[in-house]
């Protein structure tokens, strides 16, 4: 029998009876207050047990009740009671595997979530309706100014109206910013505000929540992508996980024991601003030689300019390398070597089990990963930490949006053990003519 539970899985109180109330009050009043205190204590223990089961399902995916009991150190009776409650609430389902075994899996059968990705050059949003099993998308190209809160509100309301849903149908809205958010204020960090002038000094979540009337979670976009990759992608099952997003910029997210690690000021995981060369190019953060100045889209395109093989975007560089262009192959390999140096420094500090690379740069595959593995620093790290695994991320361009879903469901005590097929748009749905541009609406 697990400590703090009776044989039915119900927590019991170990408080002694007959104690004298402080201050010389009526002993009978103190005795009458004990059941209320005991009930509150029992309720807190039950909530804690439910949280342990939910966390185990998020970390390990679908699990048998026996496995849940072992992982959570709860009695089988307690786990069975919690699973029954989760099933009744529509939060979990039991899937038969064979005649003798079944697995418990998290589901979100009724909630709707809107996830928004705010980048400097574009804003994307997706509505995930778990009740109707529908996904709706919207995209607005920007002119490099990072959009505005009003545009986010417009996109969310447009998708909500298209889905025929009201505020009460939503578990929440998640917003991923291509900028770090200060933990104390919830606003874009001061050194990144030039890229997001319309968001200066605004607490992102509270500002949007006041306008929408729906609970809002605001996070750095790489943090949300890290949460998605930990939940459903390359980091699934890892107790400590580092995700690095390499596209227009370079961002990072840490997931430790199933939680986004933000650090004291909310800026943890900003691997793009690790200094590799103190005398290197000036970064927009004010430092010199940051990782961003070597592996961001702009830096890679600048490295190609003198080669006679100039390209207009990072994706064009990747395509050129695949077709055998030696200059494109060279700059991608060198980007990998720079990443290897940054990974080695980060890994010596936090020793993650898995490092996953996402974003456009990861699409180059071996061209980049060979460079990572060839880094002298990575070779040294392998000698002392051979178990660290570096791999491509799995969720592609949708990682931040899926991370928004994961964050909202976790905040509301829900989850999804596996991403349903309808939540992943087909290739046709990714085409620009299918994804709506709100700037062109009448």
C-alpha positions as a Markdown table, in Angstrom:
| # | Residue | x | y | z |
|---|---|---|---|---|
| 1 | Unk | 0.0 | 0.0 | 0.0 |
| 2 | Unk | 1.5 | 3.4 | -1.0 |
| 3 | Unk | 2.2 | 5.9 | 1.7 |
| 4 | Unk | -0.7 | 8.3 | 2.4 |
| 5 | Unk | -3.4 | 6.2 | 0.7 |
| 6 | Unk | -5.9 | 3.6 | 2.0 |
| 7 | Unk | -6.5 | 0.4 | 0.1 |
| 8 | Unk | -9.1 | 2.0 | -2.1 |
| 9 | Unk | -6.7 | 4.6 | -3.3 |
| 10 | Unk | -8.1 | 7.3 | -1.1 |
| 11 | Unk | -5.6 | 9.4 | 0.9 |
| 12 | Unk | -6.0 | 9.3 | 4.7 |
| 13 | Unk | -5.1 | 11.8 | 7.3 |
| 14 | Unk | -2.5 | 11.0 | 10.0 |
| 15 | Unk | -3.4 | 14.0 | 12.2 |
| 16 | Unk | -3.9 | 13.2 | 15.9 |
| 17 | Unk | -7.1 | 13.9 | 17.7 |
| 18 | Unk | -7.9 | 15.8 | 21.0 |
| 19 | Unk | -5.3 | 18.6 | 20.6 |
| 20 | Unk | -5.9 | 21.8 | 22.5 |
| 21 | Unk | -6.7 | 24.8 | 20.2 |
| 22 | Unk | -4.3 | 27.7 | 20.5 |
| 23 | Unk | -5.4 | 30.8 | 22.3 |
| 24 | Unk | -7.6 | 28.9 | 24.8 |
| 25 | Unk | -10.7 | 28.8 | 22.4 |
| 26 | Unk | -13.5 | 26.3 | 22.5 |
| 27 | Unk | -12.1 | 22.9 | 22.0 |
| 28 | Unk | -15.4 | 21.8 | 20.3 |
| 29 | Unk | -14.8 | 24.5 | 17.7 |
| 30 | Unk | -11.4 | 23.2 | 17.0 |
| 31 | Unk | -12.7 | 19.7 | 16.7 |
| 32 | Unk | -15.4 | 20.8 | 14.2 |
| 33 | Unk | -12.8 | 22.5 | 12.1 |
| 34 | Unk | -10.7 | 19.3 | 11.7 |
| 35 | Unk | -13.0 | 17.6 | 9.1 |
| 36 | Unk | -12.8 | 20.7 | 6.9 |
| 37 | Unk | -9.0 | 20.8 | 7.1 |
| 38 | Unk | -8.8 | 17.1 | 6.5 |
| 39 | Unk | -11.0 | 17.4 | 3.5 |
| 40 | Unk | -8.8 | 20.1 | 2.0 |
| 41 | Unk | -5.7 | 18.1 | 2.7 |
| 42 | Unk | -7.2 | 15.0 | 1.0 |
| 43 | Unk | -8.2 | 17.1 | -2.0 |
| 44 | Unk | -4.7 | 18.5 | -2.4 |
| 45 | Unk | -3.2 | 15.0 | -2.3 |
| 46 | Unk | -5.7 | 13.7 | -4.9 |
| 47 | Unk | -4.9 | 16.6 | -7.2 |
| 48 | Unk | -1.2 | 15.9 | -6.7 |
| 49 | Unk | -1.7 | 12.2 | -7.6 |
| 50 | Unk | -3.7 | 13.2 | -10.7 |
| 51 | Unk | -0.9 | 15.5 | -11.8 |
| 52 | Unk | 1.6 | 12.7 | -11.3 |
| 53 | Unk | -0.4 | 10.4 | -13.6 |
| 54 | Unk | -0.9 | 13.1 | -16.2 |
| 55 | Unk | 2.8 | 14.0 | -16.2 |
| 56 | Unk | 3.8 | 10.3 | -16.5 |
| 57 | Unk | 1.5 | 10.0 | -19.6 |
| 58 | Unk | 3.0 | 13.1 | -21.2 |
| 59 | Unk | 6.5 | 11.9 | -20.6 |
| 60 | Unk | 6.2 | 8.2 | -21.6 |
| 61 | Unk | 3.2 | 8.3 | -23.9 |
| 62 | Unk | 0.5 | 5.6 | -23.7 |
| 63 | Unk | 1.2 | 3.3 | -20.7 |
| 64 | Unk | -0.3 | 0.4 | -18.9 |
| 65 | Unk | -1.7 | 1.0 | -15.5 |
| 66 | Unk | 1.0 | -1.2 | -14.0 |
| 67 | Unk | 3.6 | 1.0 | -15.6 |
| 68 | Unk | 1.9 | 4.1 | -14.3 |
| 69 | Unk | 1.9 | 2.7 | -10.8 |
| 70 | Unk | 5.6 | 2.0 | -11.0 |
| 71 | Unk | 6.5 | 5.4 | -12.4 |
| 72 | Unk | 4.3 | 7.5 | -10.1 |
| 73 | Unk | 4.9 | 5.2 | -7.0 |
| 74 | Unk | 1.2 | 5.2 | -6.4 |
| 75 | Unk | -0.8 | 2.1 | -5.5 |
| 76 | Unk | -2.5 | 0.2 | -8.4 |
| 77 | Unk | -5.9 | 1.0 | -6.8 |
| 78 | Unk | -5.1 | 4.8 | -6.8 |
| 79 | Unk | -4.0 | 4.7 | -10.4 |
| 80 | Unk | -7.1 | 2.7 | -11.4 |
| 81 | Unk | -9.3 | 5.3 | -9.7 |
| 82 | Unk | -7.6 | 8.2 | -11.4 |
| 83 | Unk | -7.8 | 6.5 | -14.8 |
| 84 | Unk | -11.5 | 6.0 | -14.3 |
| 85 | Unk | -11.9 | 9.7 | -13.5 |
| 86 | Unk | -9.8 | 10.8 | -16.4 |
| 87 | Unk | -11.9 | 8.6 | -18.7 |
| 88 | Unk | -15.2 | 10.0 | -17.4 |
| 89 | Unk | -13.8 | 13.6 | -17.9 |
| 90 | Unk | -12.9 | 12.7 | -21.5 |
| 91 | Unk | -9.2 | 13.4 | -20.8 |
| 92 | Unk | -7.9 | 9.8 | -21.3 |
| 93 | Unk | -8.9 | 6.6 | -23.0 |
| 94 | Unk | -8.0 | 3.0 | -22.6 |
| 95 | Unk | -6.8 | 1.3 | -25.8 |
| 96 | Unk | -6.7 | -2.5 | -25.9 |
| 97 | Unk | -3.5 | -4.0 | -27.2 |
| 98 | Unk | -4.2 | -7.7 | -26.9 |
| 99 | Unk | -6.5 | -9.9 | -24.9 |
| 100 | Unk | -4.7 | -9.3 | -21.7 |
| 101 | Unk | -3.2 | -5.8 | -21.9 |
| 102 | Unk | -4.4 | -2.3 | -22.5 |
| 103 | Unk | -2.8 | 1.1 | -22.6 |
| 104 | Unk | -3.9 | 4.4 | -21.1 |
| 105 | Unk | -3.5 | 7.4 | -23.5 |
| 106 | Unk | -4.3 | 11.1 | -23.1 |
| 107 | Unk | -6.9 | 12.5 | -25.5 |
| 108 | Unk | -8.5 | 15.9 | -25.9 |
| 109 | Unk | -12.0 | 15.1 | -27.2 |
| 110 | Unk | -13.7 | 18.5 | -26.7 |
| 111 | Unk | -11.3 | 21.4 | -26.4 |
| 112 | Unk | -10.4 | 23.8 | -29.1 |
| 113 | Unk | -7.0 | 25.6 | -29.1 |
| 114 | Unk | -5.7 | 28.4 | -31.3 |
| 115 | Unk | -1.9 | 28.6 | -31.7 |
| 116 | Unk | -0.2 | 31.7 | -33.1 |
| 117 | Unk | 3.4 | 32.1 | -34.3 |
| 118 | Unk | 4.6 | 35.7 | -34.4 |
| 119 | Unk | 7.8 | 36.1 | -36.5 |
| 120 | Unk | 9.4 | 39.2 | -37.8 |
| 121 | Unk | 8.5 | 38.4 | -41.4 |
| 122 | Unk | 5.2 | 36.6 | -41.0 |
| 123 | Unk | 2.4 | 35.6 | -38.6 |
| 124 | Unk | 0.8 | 32.2 | -38.7 |
| 125 | Unk | -2.1 | 30.8 | -36.8 |
| 126 | Unk | -3.9 | 27.5 | -36.6 |
| 127 | Unk | -7.1 | 26.5 | -34.9 |
| 128 | Unk | -7.3 | 22.9 | -33.6 |
| 129 | Unk | -10.8 | 21.8 | -32.8 |
| 130 | Unk | -10.6 | 18.5 | -31.0 |
| 131 | Unk | -14.3 | 18.1 | -30.9 |
| 132 | Unk | -14.9 | 18.6 | -34.6 |
| 133 | Unk | -11.6 | 17.1 | -35.6 |
| 134 | Unk | -10.8 | 20.1 | -37.8 |
| 135 | Unk | -7.7 | 22.3 | -38.3 |
| 136 | Unk | -8.0 | 25.7 | -39.8 |
| 137 | Unk | -4.9 | 27.8 | -40.8 |
| 138 | Unk | -4.2 | 31.5 | -41.6 |
| 139 | Unk | -1.0 | 33.3 | -42.6 |
| 140 | Unk | -0.2 | 37.0 | -42.9 |
| 141 | Unk | 3.1 | 38.1 | -44.5 |
| 142 | Unk | 4.7 | 41.1 | -42.7 |
| 143 | Unk | 7.2 | 43.7 | -43.7 |
| 144 | Unk | 9.8 | 42.9 | -41.1 |
| 145 | Unk | 8.1 | 44.7 | -38.2 |
| 146 | Unk | 6.7 | 41.7 | -36.3 |
| 147 | Unk | 3.0 | 42.5 | -36.6 |
| 148 | Unk | 0.9 | 43.8 | -33.7 |
| 149 | Unk | -1.4 | 42.6 | -30.9 |
| 150 | Unk | -4.4 | 43.8 | -32.9 |
| 151 | Unk | -3.4 | 41.6 | -35.8 |
| 152 | Unk | -3.2 | 38.5 | -33.5 |
| 153 | Unk | -6.7 | 39.3 | -32.2 |
| 154 | Unk | -8.0 | 39.7 | -35.7 |
| 155 | Unk | -6.5 | 36.3 | -36.8 |
| 156 | Unk | -7.9 | 34.5 | -33.7 |
| 157 | Unk | -11.4 | 36.0 | -34.2 |
| 158 | Unk | -11.4 | 35.2 | -37.9 |
| 159 | Unk | -10.5 | 31.5 | -37.3 |
| 160 | Unk | -13.0 | 31.3 | -34.5 |
| 161 | Unk | -15.8 | 32.7 | -36.7 |
| 162 | Unk | -14.9 | 30.3 | -39.5 |
| 163 | Unk | -15.0 | 27.3 | -37.1 |
| 164 | Unk | -18.4 | 28.5 | -35.7 |
| 165 | Unk | -17.0 | 28.4 | -32.2 |
| 166 | Unk | -17.4 | 30.8 | -29.2 |
| 167 | Unk | -15.0 | 31.8 | -26.4 |
| 168 | Unk | -16.4 | 29.1 | -24.1 |
| 169 | Unk | -15.4 | 26.4 | -26.6 |
| 170 | Unk | -11.7 | 27.1 | -26.2 |
| 171 | Unk | -9.2 | 25.7 | -23.7 |
| 172 | Unk | -7.0 | 28.7 | -24.6 |
| 173 | Unk | -4.8 | 30.5 | -27.0 |
| 174 | Unk | -1.0 | 30.1 | -27.2 |
| 175 | Unk | 1.3 | 32.7 | -28.8 |
| 176 | Unk | 4.9 | 32.0 | -29.7 |
| 177 | Unk | 7.0 | 35.1 | -30.2 |
| 178 | Unk | 10.2 | 35.0 | -32.2 |
| 179 | Unk | 11.8 | 36.9 | -29.3 |
| 180 | Unk | 12.6 | 36.2 | -25.6 |
| 181 | Unk | 10.0 | 37.2 | -23.1 |
| 182 | Unk | 11.1 | 38.6 | -19.7 |
| 183 | Unk | 9.7 | 36.5 | -16.9 |
| 184 | Unk | 9.0 | 39.4 | -14.6 |
| 185 | Unk | 6.9 | 41.5 | -17.1 |
| 186 | Unk | 5.8 | 39.0 | -19.8 |
| 187 | Unk | 7.0 | 41.6 | -22.3 |
| 188 | Unk | 9.5 | 41.2 | -25.2 |
| 189 | Unk | 13.1 | 41.5 | -23.7 |
| 190 | Unk | 14.5 | 45.0 | -24.1 |
| 191 | Unk | 17.4 | 44.0 | -26.4 |
| 192 | Unk | 14.9 | 42.4 | -28.9 |
| 193 | Unk | 12.3 | 45.1 | -29.1 |
| 194 | Unk | 13.7 | 46.8 | -32.2 |
| 195 | Unk | 12.4 | 43.8 | -34.2 |
| 196 | Unk | 8.9 | 44.0 | -32.6 |
| 197 | Unk | 8.2 | 47.7 | -32.2 |
| 198 | Unk | 4.4 | 47.3 | -31.8 |
| 199 | Unk | 4.9 | 45.0 | -28.8 |
| 200 | Unk | 7.2 | 47.3 | -26.7 |
| 201 | Unk | 6.5 | 47.1 | -23.0 |
| 202 | Unk | 3.3 | 45.1 | -23.5 |
| 203 | Unk | 2.7 | 42.1 | -21.3 |
| 204 | Unk | 1.9 | 39.8 | -24.3 |
| 205 | Unk | -0.4 | 37.3 | -22.6 |
| 206 | Unk | -2.4 | 39.8 | -20.5 |
| 207 | Unk | -2.8 | 42.2 | -23.4 |
| 208 | Unk | -4.3 | 39.6 | -25.7 |
| 209 | Unk | -6.3 | 37.9 | -23.0 |
| 210 | Unk | -8.0 | 41.2 | -22.2 |
| 211 | Unk | -9.0 | 41.7 | -25.8 |
| 212 | Unk | -10.0 | 38.1 | -26.6 |
| 213 | Unk | -11.7 | 37.0 | -23.4 |
| 214 | Unk | -9.9 | 33.7 | -23.7 |
| 215 | Unk | -7.0 | 32.4 | -21.5 |
| 216 | Unk | -3.7 | 33.2 | -23.3 |
| 217 | Unk | -0.3 | 31.6 | -22.8 |
| 218 | Unk | 2.7 | 33.6 | -24.3 |
| 219 | Unk | 6.1 | 32.0 | -24.8 |
| 220 | Unk | 9.2 | 32.3 | -26.9 |
| 221 | Unk | 8.6 | 30.4 | -30.1 |
| 222 | Unk | 11.6 | 28.0 | -29.7 |
| 223 | Unk | 10.4 | 27.1 | -26.2 |
| 224 | Unk | 7.0 | 26.0 | -27.6 |
| 225 | Unk | 8.8 | 24.1 | -30.4 |
| 226 | Unk | 10.9 | 22.4 | -27.8 |
| 227 | Unk | 7.8 | 21.4 | -25.8 |
| 228 | Unk | 6.2 | 20.0 | -28.9 |
| 229 | Unk | 9.3 | 18.0 | -29.9 |
| 230 | Unk | 9.6 | 16.7 | -26.3 |
| 231 | Unk | 5.9 | 15.7 | -26.3 |
| 232 | Unk | 5.5 | 14.2 | -29.8 |
| 233 | Unk | 8.8 | 14.4 | -31.6 |
| 234 | Unk | 12.6 | 13.8 | -31.4 |
| 235 | Unk | 12.8 | 14.4 | -27.6 |
| 236 | Unk | 9.9 | 12.2 | -26.6 |
| 237 | Unk | 10.8 | 10.3 | -23.4 |
| 238 | Unk | 13.9 | 12.3 | -22.6 |
| 239 | Unk | 14.1 | 13.7 | -19.1 |
| 240 | Unk | 16.4 | 16.5 | -20.3 |
| 241 | Unk | 16.1 | 17.9 | -23.8 |
| 242 | Unk | 17.6 | 20.7 | -25.8 |
| 243 | Unk | 15.9 | 22.0 | -29.0 |
| 244 | Unk | 17.6 | 24.4 | -31.4 |
| 245 | Unk | 15.7 | 26.2 | -34.1 |
| 246 | Unk | 17.8 | 27.4 | -37.0 |
| 247 | Unk | 16.0 | 29.4 | -39.7 |
| 248 | Unk | 15.8 | 33.2 | -40.1 |
| 249 | Unk | 17.4 | 33.4 | -36.6 |
| 250 | Unk | 18.6 | 30.9 | -34.0 |
| 251 | Unk | 16.6 | 30.1 | -30.9 |
| 252 | Unk | 16.7 | 27.4 | -28.3 |
| 253 | Unk | 14.4 | 25.8 | -25.8 |
| 254 | Unk | 15.1 | 23.5 | -22.8 |
| 255 | Unk | 12.7 | 20.9 | -21.4 |
| 256 | Unk | 13.7 | 19.4 | -18.1 |
| 257 | Unk | 11.5 | 16.8 | -16.4 |
| 258 | Unk | 8.6 | 17.6 | -18.7 |
| 259 | Unk | 8.7 | 21.4 | -18.1 |
| 260 | Unk | 10.0 | 24.3 | -20.1 |
| 261 | Unk | 13.0 | 25.7 | -18.3 |
| 262 | Unk | 13.0 | 29.5 | -18.4 |
| 263 | Unk | 15.6 | 30.4 | -15.8 |
| 264 | Unk | 15.4 | 33.3 | -13.4 |
| 265 | Unk | 14.6 | 36.0 | -16.0 |
| 266 | Unk | 12.8 | 33.9 | -18.5 |
| 267 | Unk | 15.7 | 34.0 | -21.0 |
| 268 | Unk | 17.1 | 30.5 | -20.6 |
| 269 | Unk | 17.8 | 28.5 | -23.7 |
| 270 | Unk | 19.0 | 31.5 | -25.9 |
| 271 | Unk | 21.7 | 29.4 | -27.5 |
| 272 | Unk | 21.8 | 31.8 | -30.5 |
| 273 | Unk | 23.6 | 34.3 | -28.3 |
| 274 | Unk | 26.4 | 32.1 | -27.1 |
| 275 | Unk | 29.6 | 33.9 | -28.1 |
| 276 | Unk | 31.8 | 31.7 | -30.3 |
| 277 | Unk | 34.2 | 34.4 | -31.6 |
| 278 | Unk | 34.7 | 37.5 | -29.3 |
| 279 | Unk | 36.1 | 39.4 | -32.3 |
| 280 | Unk | 33.4 | 38.2 | -34.7 |
| 281 | Unk | 30.5 | 40.0 | -36.4 |
| 282 | Unk | 28.3 | 42.3 | -34.4 |
| 283 | Unk | 25.0 | 40.7 | -33.3 |
| 284 | Unk | 21.7 | 42.6 | -32.9 |
| 285 | Unk | 21.9 | 41.8 | -29.2 |
| 286 | Unk | 25.0 | 44.0 | -28.9 |
| 287 | Unk | 27.6 | 41.3 | -28.6 |
| 288 | Unk | 30.1 | 40.1 | -31.1 |
| 289 | Unk | 30.5 | 36.6 | -32.6 |
| 290 | Unk | 27.2 | 35.1 | -31.4 |
| 291 | Unk | 26.2 | 31.8 | -32.9 |
| 292 | Unk | 23.4 | 33.7 | -34.7 |
| 293 | Unk | 26.0 | 35.7 | -36.6 |
| 294 | Unk | 27.3 | 32.5 | -38.2 |
| 295 | Unk | 24.3 | 30.2 | -38.8 |
| 296 | Unk | 21.2 | 32.5 | -39.2 |
| 297 | Unk | 19.7 | 32.8 | -42.7 |
| 298 | Unk | 21.2 | 36.3 | -43.2 |
| 299 | Unk | 24.7 | 35.3 | -42.2 |
| 300 | Unk | 24.7 | 32.2 | -44.4 |
| 301 | Unk | 23.4 | 34.3 | -47.4 |
| 302 | Unk | 26.2 | 36.9 | -46.8 |
| 303 | Unk | 28.8 | 34.1 | -46.7 |
| 304 | Unk | 27.7 | 33.1 | -50.2 |
| 305 | Unk | 27.7 | 36.6 | -51.8 |
| 306 | Unk | 31.3 | 36.5 | -52.9 |
| 307 | Unk | 31.1 | 33.0 | -54.3 |
| 308 | Unk | 29.1 | 33.7 | -57.4 |
| 309 | Unk | 26.4 | 31.4 | -56.1 |
| 310 | Unk | 24.2 | 33.9 | -54.3 |
| 311 | Unk | 20.8 | 32.7 | -53.2 |
| 312 | Unk | 17.7 | 34.6 | -52.0 |
| 313 | Unk | 16.8 | 32.4 | -49.0 |
| 314 | Unk | 18.1 | 29.7 | -46.7 |
| 315 | Unk | 15.8 | 27.2 | -48.4 |
| 316 | Unk | 17.3 | 28.0 | -51.8 |
| 317 | Unk | 20.8 | 27.4 | -50.3 |
| 318 | Unk | 19.6 | 24.0 | -49.0 |
| 319 | Unk | 18.1 | 23.2 | -52.5 |
| 320 | Unk | 21.4 | 24.3 | -54.2 |
| 321 | Unk | 23.4 | 22.1 | -51.9 |
| 322 | Unk | 21.2 | 19.1 | -52.7 |
| 323 | Unk | 21.8 | 19.7 | -56.4 |
| 324 | Unk | 25.6 | 19.7 | -55.8 |
| 325 | Unk | 26.5 | 23.4 | -55.7 |
| 326 | Unk | 29.9 | 23.3 | -53.9 |
| 327 | Unk | 29.6 | 26.8 | -52.4 |
| 328 | Unk | 26.2 | 26.0 | -50.9 |
| 329 | Unk | 27.5 | 22.7 | -49.5 |
| 330 | Unk | 30.5 | 24.4 | -48.0 |
| 331 | Unk | 28.5 | 27.1 | -46.1 |
| 332 | Unk | 26.1 | 24.5 | -44.7 |
| 333 | Unk | 28.9 | 22.3 | -43.6 |
| 334 | Unk | 30.5 | 25.3 | -41.8 |
| 335 | Unk | 27.2 | 26.2 | -40.2 |
| 336 | Unk | 27.2 | 22.6 | -38.8 |
| 337 | Unk | 30.7 | 23.1 | -37.4 |
| 338 | Unk | 29.6 | 26.3 | -35.6 |
| 339 | Unk | 26.6 | 24.5 | -34.2 |
| 340 | Unk | 28.8 | 21.7 | -33.0 |
| 341 | Unk | 30.9 | 24.2 | -31.0 |
| 342 | Unk | 27.8 | 25.7 | -29.4 |
| 343 | Unk | 26.3 | 22.3 | -28.6 |
| 344 | Unk | 29.5 | 21.1 | -26.9 |
| 345 | Unk | 29.6 | 24.2 | -24.7 |
| 346 | Unk | 25.9 | 23.9 | -23.8 |
| 347 | Unk | 26.1 | 20.1 | -23.2 |
| 348 | Unk | 29.0 | 20.5 | -20.8 |
| 349 | Unk | 26.8 | 22.7 | -18.7 |
| 350 | Unk | 23.5 | 20.9 | -18.8 |
| 351 | Unk | 24.3 | 17.4 | -20.3 |
| 352 | Unk | 21.0 | 16.9 | -22.2 |
| 353 | Unk | 20.1 | 13.4 | -23.3 |
| 354 | Unk | 19.0 | 14.6 | -26.7 |
| 355 | Unk | 19.8 | 17.7 | -28.8 |
| 356 | Unk | 17.4 | 18.2 | -31.7 |
| 357 | Unk | 17.9 | 20.6 | -34.6 |
| 358 | Unk | 14.8 | 22.1 | -36.2 |
| 359 | Unk | 14.0 | 24.9 | -38.7 |
| 360 | Unk | 15.0 | 25.2 | -42.3 |
| 361 | Unk | 18.7 | 24.5 | -41.7 |
| 362 | Unk | 17.9 | 21.0 | -40.4 |
| 363 | Unk | 16.3 | 20.1 | -43.8 |
| 364 | Unk | 19.9 | 20.0 | -45.2 |
| 365 | Unk | 20.3 | 16.7 | -43.3 |
| 366 | Unk | 23.8 | 15.2 | -43.5 |
| 367 | Unk | 25.2 | 18.4 | -45.0 |
| 368 | Unk | 24.8 | 20.1 | -41.7 |
| 369 | Unk | 24.9 | 17.1 | -39.3 |
| 370 | Unk | 28.3 | 16.0 | -40.7 |
| 371 | Unk | 29.6 | 19.4 | -39.9 |
| 372 | Unk | 28.2 | 19.1 | -36.3 |
| 373 | Unk | 29.8 | 15.8 | -35.7 |
| 374 | Unk | 33.2 | 17.0 | -37.2 |
| 375 | Unk | 33.5 | 19.8 | -34.7 |
| 376 | Unk | 36.6 | 19.3 | -32.6 |
| 377 | Unk | 34.6 | 20.4 | -29.5 |
| 378 | Unk | 32.0 | 17.7 | -30.2 |
| 379 | Unk | 34.7 | 15.1 | -30.5 |
| 380 | Unk | 36.0 | 16.1 | -27.1 |
| 381 | Unk | 32.5 | 16.0 | -25.7 |
| 382 | Unk | 31.9 | 12.5 | -27.1 |
| 383 | Unk | 34.9 | 11.2 | -25.1 |
| 384 | Unk | 33.3 | 12.1 | -21.8 |
| 385 | Unk | 29.6 | 12.0 | -22.6 |
| 386 | Unk | 29.1 | 9.4 | -25.4 |
| 387 | Unk | 25.4 | 9.0 | -24.7 |
| 388 | Unk | 24.4 | 12.5 | -25.9 |
| 389 | Unk | 22.4 | 12.1 | -29.1 |
| 390 | Unk | 22.2 | 14.9 | -31.7 |
| 391 | Unk | 19.4 | 14.4 | -34.3 |
| 392 | Unk | 17.0 | 16.3 | -36.6 |
| 393 | Unk | 13.7 | 17.5 | -35.2 |
| 394 | Unk | 10.6 | 15.7 | -36.5 |
| 395 | Unk | 7.7 | 18.2 | -36.5 |
| 396 | Unk | 9.0 | 20.7 | -39.1 |
| 397 | Unk | 7.5 | 24.1 | -39.6 |
| 398 | Unk | 4.5 | 23.3 | -37.3 |
| 399 | Unk | 6.6 | 22.7 | -34.2 |
| 400 | Unk | 5.8 | 26.1 | -32.6 |
| 401 | Unk | 2.1 | 25.7 | -33.3 |
| 402 | Unk | 2.0 | 22.2 | -31.9 |
| 403 | Unk | 3.9 | 23.4 | -28.9 |
| 404 | Unk | 1.2 | 25.9 | -28.3 |
| 405 | Unk | -1.4 | 23.1 | -28.3 |
| 406 | Unk | 0.7 | 21.1 | -25.8 |
| 407 | Unk | 1.1 | 24.1 | -23.5 |
| 408 | Unk | -2.6 | 24.9 | -23.4 |
| 409 | Unk | -3.6 | 21.3 | -22.8 |
| 410 | Unk | -1.1 | 20.9 | -20.1 |
| 411 | Unk | -2.2 | 24.1 | -18.4 |
| 412 | Unk | -5.8 | 22.9 | -18.4 |
| 413 | Unk | -5.0 | 19.4 | -17.1 |
| 414 | Unk | -5.4 | 17.7 | -20.5 |
| 415 | Unk | -3.1 | 16.2 | -23.1 |
| 416 | Unk | -2.8 | 14.2 | -26.3 |
| 417 | Unk | -0.5 | 11.1 | -26.3 |
| 418 | Unk | -0.3 | 11.1 | -30.1 |
| 419 | Unk | -1.0 | 13.8 | -32.6 |
| 420 | Unk | -4.2 | 12.9 | -34.5 |
| 421 | Unk | -3.9 | 12.7 | -38.3 |
| 422 | Unk | -6.4 | 15.6 | -38.8 |
| 423 | Unk | -4.1 | 18.0 | -36.9 |
| 424 | Unk | -1.3 | 17.6 | -39.6 |
| 425 | Unk | -2.2 | 19.4 | -42.8 |
| 426 | Unk | -1.7 | 17.7 | -46.1 |
| 427 | Unk | 0.9 | 19.0 | -48.5 |
| 428 | Unk | -1.9 | 20.7 | -50.5 |
| 429 | Unk | -3.0 | 22.5 | -47.4 |
| 430 | Unk | 0.4 | 24.0 | -47.0 |
| 431 | Unk | 0.3 | 25.7 | -50.3 |
| 432 | Unk | 0.2 | 29.6 | -50.2 |
| 433 | Unk | -3.1 | 29.7 | -52.2 |
| 434 | Unk | -4.8 | 27.5 | -49.5 |
| 435 | Unk | -3.5 | 29.3 | -46.5 |
| 436 | Unk | -5.4 | 32.6 | -46.2 |
| 437 | Unk | -3.8 | 36.0 | -46.1 |
| 438 | Unk | -5.9 | 38.3 | -43.8 |
| 439 | Unk | -4.3 | 41.4 | -45.4 |
| 440 | Unk | -6.3 | 40.6 | -48.6 |
| 441 | Unk | -9.7 | 40.3 | -46.9 |
| 442 | Unk | -12.4 | 42.7 | -47.9 |
